[in-house]
Amino acid sequence: MSQQSATAEQHDQEGTDEALMLAYSSGNASAFEQLYQRHKQVVYRFFTKQCASTAIAEELCHDTWLKLINNHSSYTVSAQFRTYLFTIARNILIDYQQKKSTTSEENTNENIEIPASNEPLTTENLLLADALTKNIAALPENQREVFLLKQESGFTIEQIAKITAQQKEQVKSSWRYALQRLRKGLRHYA
């Protein structure tokens, strides 16, 4: 292997999320900024799709990144960084839901996600976006979580199983049932 190709390979590895997190663990603050910029939107969408208000979604995002910051020195590469990040996000969400259920706080979903496209917004598109948001929110919690991790965040079934600490077959079933419910709930739009 030539010196130039070895340097290129090292540079490619340094740009991975895992390498950035290790760099941040070693005190490189700019590595954290890169990770944050790469993943802030997908983490935020994960929370907004869990029927949280914008303010609550922002708070849960903040808590997720704060927990990552507080635990950065103990980080080791045992899975993809995204799996590690979403495990933290999921645990933050579970803690919030448990706290919410014990204090009986009311939570409303004030966001309507409009699908990104180049098509002009029409009443039909807005109605479909609203119906999709409502149908996702109506899914049982485990199905909604699997659907959002797969569809919104792009995780594989295996990665979701690791994040949620479930068997792969359980995740597949949740995914399948979520799709069936969504198809049934959106059949008027197809």
C-alpha positions in Angstrom: 0.0 0.0 0.0 1.4 3.4 -1.0 1.9 6.2 1.5 -0.7 8.3 -0.3 -3.5 5.6 -0.3 -2.7 4.8 3.4 -3.2 8.5 4.2 -6.4 8.6 2.2 -7.8 5.6 4.0 -6.9 7.1 7.4 -8.6 10.3 6.4 -11.7 8.4 5.4 -11.8 6.6 8.7 -11.3 9.9 10.6 -14.4 11.3 9.0 -16.7 8.5 10.3 -19.1 9.2 13.1 -17.3 6.7 15.3 -13.9 8.4 14.7 -15.4 11.8 15.4 -16.9 10.6 18.6 -13.5 9.1 19.7 -11.9 12.4 18.8 -14.4 14.2 20.9 -13.8 11.8 23.7 -10.2 12.8 23.5 -11.0 16.5 23.8 -11.6 17.6 20.2 -14.6 19.9 20.6 -14.9 20.5 16.8 -15.5 16.8 16.3 -18.6 17.1 18.5 -19.8 20.0 16.4 -19.5 17.9 13.3 -21.5 15.1 14.9 -24.1 17.5 16.1 -24.5 19.1 12.6 -24.8 15.6 11.0 -27.5 14.2 13.3 -29.4 17.1 14.9 -32.3 17.1 12.4 -32.9 13.3 12.5 -32.9 13.3 16.3 -35.3 16.2 16.3 -37.7 14.5 13.9 -37.6 11.3 16.0 -38.9 13.3 18.9 -41.5 15.4 17.0 -42.9 12.2 15.4 -43.4 10.7 18.9 -46.4 13.0 19.4 -44.4 15.6 21.4 -45.0 19.3 21.1 -42.2 21.3 19.5 -41.1 22.6 22.9 -41.0 19.1 24.3 -39.2 17.8 21.2 -36.6 20.5 21.6 -36.1 19.7 25.3 -35.7 16.0 24.6 -33.2 16.8 21.9 -31.3 19.0 24.3 -31.3 16.2 26.9 -30.1 13.7 24.4 -27.1 15.8 23.3 -26.4 16.7 26.9 -26.3 13.1 28.0 -23.9 12.3 25.1 -21.7 15.2 26.2 -21.8 14.1 29.8 -20.9 10.5 28.9 -18.4 11.2 26.1 -15.3 10.1 28.1 -16.7 6.6 28.5 -17.6 6.1 24.8 -16.2 3.0 23.1 -17.0 1.8 19.6 -19.3 -1.2 20.1 -21.8 -0.3 17.4 -22.4 2.4 14.9 -22.5 5.9 16.4 -26.0 6.4 15.2 -27.1 3.3 17.1 -25.4 4.7 20.2 -27.1 8.1 19.7 -30.6 6.7 19.2 -30.2 4.4 22.1 -29.7 7.5 24.2 -32.6 9.3 22.5 -34.9 6.4 23.0 -34.0 6.2 26.7 -34.6 9.9 27.1 -38.0 9.5 25.5 -38.9 6.5 27.8 -37.9 8.5 30.8 -40.0 11.4 29.7 -43.0 9.2 29.0 -42.7 7.5 32.4 -42.4 10.9 34.1 -45.4 12.2 32.1 -47.6 9.3 32.9 -46.9 9.7 36.6 -47.6 13.4 36.6 -50.5 13.2 34.1 -49.2 16.1 31.9 -51.2 16.7 28.8 -49.2 16.4 25.6 -50.5 17.6 22.2 -49.0 17.3 18.8 -48.9 20.7 17.3 -46.8 19.8 14.3 -48.0 18.7 10.9 -45.1 17.3 8.9 -45.5 18.2 5.3 -43.7 15.7 3.0 -40.7 17.3 1.2 -41.2 17.4 -2.5 -41.0 19.7 -5.4 -44.8 19.6 -5.9 -46.7 22.7 -5.0 -48.6 22.4 -1.7 -52.3 21.6 -2.3 -55.1 21.0 0.0 -54.8 17.3 -0.9 -51.2 17.2 0.1 -51.9 19.0 3.4 -54.7 16.6 4.2 -52.5 13.6 3.4 -49.7 15.0 5.6 -52.2 15.5 8.4 -53.6 12.0 8.0 -50.2 10.5 8.0 -49.2 12.3 11.1 -52.4 11.3 12.9 -52.0 7.7 11.8 -48.4 7.5 12.9 -49.4 9.0 16.3 -52.2 6.4 16.6 -49.9 3.5 16.2 -49.1 1.5 19.4 -45.9 2.8 21.0 -43.7 -0.1 20.0 -44.9 0.0 16.4 -44.6 3.8 16.1 -41.0 3.6 17.5 -39.9 0.9 15.0 -41.6 2.7 12.1 -39.9 6.0 12.9 -36.5 4.5 13.5 -36.7 2.6 10.2 -38.6 5.1 8.0 -37.4 8.5 9.4 -34.0 7.6 10.6 -33.0 4.9 8.1 -32.0 2.2 10.6 -32.0 -1.5 9.6 -34.1 -4.1 11.4 -30.9 -5.4 13.1 -29.9 -1.9 14.3 -33.4 -1.2 15.6 -33.3 -4.5 17.5 -30.1 -3.3 19.2 -31.4 0.2 19.9 -34.6 -1.2 21.4 -33.1 -4.2 23.1 -35.6 -6.5 21.3 -35.3 -9.7 19.3 -35.0 -9.1 15.5 -38.3 -11.0 14.9 -40.1 -8.7 17.4 -38.9 -5.7 15.4 -39.9 -7.3 12.1 -43.4 -8.0 13.5 -43.8 -4.4 14.8 -42.7 -3.1 11.4 -45.1 -5.3 9.5 -48.0 -4.4 11.8 -47.2 -0.7 11.6 -47.3 -0.8 7.8 -50.6 -2.7 7.8 -52.2 -0.2 10.2 -50.9 2.8 8.2 -52.1 1.3 4.9 -55.5 0.7 6.4 -55.6 4.2 7.9 -54.5 5.9 4.6 -56.4 3.7 2.2 -58.7 6.7 1.3 -55.6 8.5 0.0 -54.2 5.8 -2.2 
